[in-house]
Amino acid sequence: LDIGAGESTAIQPVMTVIGNLLKEYPDIKINLVSGDSDLIYQRLNNGTLDFGIIMGPEKLLNYHSISLPQKNIWGILVRKDHPLAKKEKITPQDLIGLPLLTSAQSKQQDVFRSWAGSLIDQFNFIGQYNLIFNARLLAETGACLALTYKNLINITGTDLTFRPLTPTVTDQNNLIWNKNRQLSNVAQLFLSRLKEGE
């Protein structure tokens, strides 16, 4: 069973189904691929993935899809000694002029434009990341803030804290598979079990 996904705690229900299948059918082999939507689409189209999990506003016309129940909640990773760490929630005005890192995919999708409106033109996007771990290390230096999903990375024991955006910004998670490819028996079993849990 080959599944590709971006990083998100919201895909836990998928992992629970896979875990149950592995316990029930110990001969099943699993291949988990982490990557952004471009990588997921490429591998779905060339047949090296059975399923992909895509986050955010994506066009899914060429794929079968199921919306997963949990959504990703956007916020910032900020040092605990930064003034914004004292706030419960972060408004667009709070981020004006501050050095920001965001995921390459969210930058392409312009996720924050409807949240921040014209204020986004005053944001200082200094760079982007494709996986949060290294971005977390940079944010921990105090050189920037990192826009990321809630609970995406364990920050226990670090100098960082997470603060959600307000109004809330969320991304939907969709499990997708290619309309033009026949699913294997294992892939069909996984899909039926996932649908049972909906």
C-alpha positions as CSV (number, residue, x, y, z in Angstrom):
1,L,0.0,0.0,0.0
2,D,1.7,3.2,-1.2
3,I,0.4,6.5,0.3
4,G,1.8,10.0,0.0
5,A,0.9,12.9,2.2
6,G,2.0,16.2,3.5
7,E,2.8,16.5,7.1
8,S,-0.3,16.9,9.4
9,T,-1.7,15.4,12.6
10,A,-5.1,15.5,10.8
11,I,-4.2,12.3,8.9
12,Q,-4.2,10.3,12.1
13,P,-7.5,8.6,11.1
14,V,-5.8,7.3,7.9
15,M,-2.9,5.9,10.0
16,T,-5.3,4.2,12.4
17,V,-7.0,2.3,9.5
18,I,-3.5,1.3,8.1
19,G,-2.4,0.2,11.6
20,N,-5.5,-2.0,12.0
21,L,-4.9,-3.5,8.5
22,L,-1.3,-4.3,9.4
23,K,-2.4,-6.0,12.6
24,E,-5.1,-8.0,10.8
25,Y,-3.0,-8.8,7.6
26,P,0.7,-9.0,8.7
27,D,1.8,-9.7,5.1
28,I,0.7,-6.2,3.9
29,K,3.7,-3.9,3.2
30,I,3.3,-0.1,3.5
31,N,5.2,2.7,1.8
32,L,4.7,6.2,3.3
33,V,5.9,9.1,1.2
34,S,6.1,12.6,2.7
35,G,5.9,15.5,0.3
36,D,4.0,18.4,-1.1
37,S,1.1,18.3,-3.5
38,D,3.3,18.5,-6.6
39,L,5.2,15.3,-5.6
40,I,1.9,13.6,-4.6
41,Y,0.2,14.4,-8.0
42,Q,3.3,13.3,-9.9
43,R,3.5,10.0,-8.1
44,L,-0.2,9.3,-8.4
45,N,-0.1,10.0,-12.1
46,N,2.9,7.8,-12.8
47,G,1.4,5.0,-10.7
48,T,4.0,4.8,-7.9
49,L,1.3,5.9,-5.3
50,D,-2.1,4.3,-4.7
51,F,-3.4,7.3,-2.7
52,G,-2.3,10.8,-1.8
53,I,-3.5,13.1,1.0
54,I,-3.6,16.7,-0.3
55,M,-4.0,19.7,2.0
56,G,-5.6,23.0,1.3
57,P,-7.5,24.4,-1.7
58,E,-6.6,22.0,-4.5
59,K,-8.2,21.1,-7.8
60,L,-9.3,17.5,-7.6
61,L,-11.2,17.1,-10.9
62,N,-9.0,14.2,-12.2
63,Y,-9.1,12.3,-9.0
64,H,-11.6,10.4,-6.8
65,S,-11.5,12.0,-3.4
66,I,-12.8,11.7,0.2
67,S,-12.7,14.7,2.6
68,L,-11.0,13.7,5.9
69,P,-12.8,14.8,9.0
70,Q,-10.1,16.9,10.7
71,K,-8.8,20.2,9.4
72,N,-5.4,21.8,9.8
73,I,-5.3,25.0,11.9
74,W,-2.7,27.6,10.9
75,G,-0.7,29.6,13.3
76,I,2.9,30.7,14.1
77,L,5.8,29.2,15.8
78,V,7.4,32.0,17.9
79,R,10.0,32.2,20.6
80,K,8.6,32.4,24.1
81,D,10.5,35.6,24.8
82,H,8.9,37.4,21.7
83,P,6.2,39.9,22.4
84,L,3.7,37.9,20.2
85,A,4.1,34.9,22.5
86,K,2.1,36.8,25.1
87,K,-1.0,36.9,22.8
88,E,-3.5,34.1,22.7
89,K,-4.2,34.6,19.0
90,I,-2.5,36.3,16.1
91,T,-4.2,38.9,13.9
92,P,-3.0,40.1,10.5
93,Q,-1.9,43.4,12.0
94,D,0.4,41.5,14.4
95,L,2.6,40.1,11.6
96,I,3.2,43.3,9.6
97,G,6.9,43.8,8.9
98,L,8.0,40.7,10.9
99,P,10.3,38.1,9.2
100,L,8.1,35.2,8.2
101,L,8.8,31.7,6.9
102,T,5.9,29.8,5.3
103,S,5.5,26.5,3.5
104,A,6.3,26.6,-0.2
105,Q,2.8,25.1,-0.9
106,S,0.9,27.7,1.1
107,K,2.9,30.5,-0.6
108,Q,1.8,29.1,-4.0
109,Q,-1.8,28.8,-2.9
110,D,-1.8,32.2,-1.4
111,V,-3.5,30.8,1.7
112,F,-3.2,33.9,3.8
113,R,-4.5,36.5,1.3
114,S,-8.1,36.2,2.2
115,W,-7.2,36.2,6.0
116,A,-4.9,39.3,5.8
117,G,-6.5,41.1,2.9
118,S,-4.4,44.1,1.7
119,L,-2.2,43.9,4.8
120,I,-0.5,40.9,3.3
121,D,1.4,43.3,1.1
122,Q,3.1,44.6,4.3
123,F,4.2,41.0,5.3
124,N,7.9,40.3,5.1
125,F,8.1,36.7,3.7
126,I,11.8,36.0,4.0
127,G,11.7,32.4,2.8
128,Q,9.9,29.1,2.6
129,Y,10.3,25.5,3.7
130,N,8.9,22.2,2.5
131,L,9.2,20.3,5.8
132,I,8.8,22.1,9.2
133,F,11.7,20.5,11.2
134,N,14.5,22.7,9.9
135,A,12.2,25.8,9.8
136,R,11.5,25.2,13.5
137,L,15.3,25.2,14.2
138,L,15.5,28.6,12.4
139,A,12.5,30.0,14.2
140,E,14.1,28.9,17.5
141,T,17.1,31.3,16.8
142,G,14.7,34.2,16.9
143,A,15.5,35.3,13.4
144,C,12.0,34.7,12.1
145,L,8.5,33.4,12.8
146,A,7.3,30.2,11.1
147,L,3.7,29.9,9.8
148,T,2.7,26.3,10.2
149,Y,-0.1,23.9,11.2
150,K,-1.0,23.4,14.9
151,N,0.6,20.3,16.5
152,L,2.6,19.5,13.4
153,I,5.8,19.4,15.3
154,N,6.6,18.7,19.0
155,I,8.0,21.9,20.5
156,T,8.0,20.5,24.1
157,G,11.4,21.5,25.7
158,T,12.1,24.1,23.1
159,D,12.1,27.9,23.3
160,L,9.1,28.0,21.0
161,T,5.4,28.3,21.4
162,F,2.5,28.0,18.9
163,R,-0.1,30.8,18.6
164,P,-3.2,30.3,16.2
165,L,-4.3,32.9,13.7
166,T,-7.5,34.8,14.2
167,P,-9.9,34.7,12.4
168,T,-9.1,31.0,12.2
169,V,-7.4,29.8,9.0
170,T,-7.9,26.1,8.2
171,D,-7.0,23.7,5.4
172,Q,-9.1,20.7,4.4
173,N,-7.4,17.3,4.0
174,N,-8.5,15.2,1.0
175,L,-7.6,11.6,0.3
176,I,-7.3,11.2,-3.5
177,W,-6.6,8.5,-6.0
178,N,-6.3,8.4,-9.7
179,K,-9.6,7.9,-11.7
180,N,-7.7,6.1,-14.5
181,R,-5.9,3.4,-12.5
182,Q,-7.3,0.2,-11.1
183,L,-6.7,-0.2,-7.4
184,S,-5.0,-3.3,-6.0
185,N,-6.9,-5.6,-3.6
186,V,-5.0,-4.1,-0.7
187,A,-5.8,-0.5,-1.8
188,Q,-9.5,-1.4,-2.2
189,L,-9.5,-3.0,1.3
190,F,-7.9,0.1,2.7
191,L,-10.5,2.4,1.0
192,S,-13.5,0.4,2.2
193,R,-12.2,0.4,5.8
194,L,-11.6,4.1,5.6
195,K,-15.1,4.7,4.3
196,E,-16.6,2.5,7.1
197,G,-15.0,4.8,9.7
198,E,-16.5,8.0,8.2
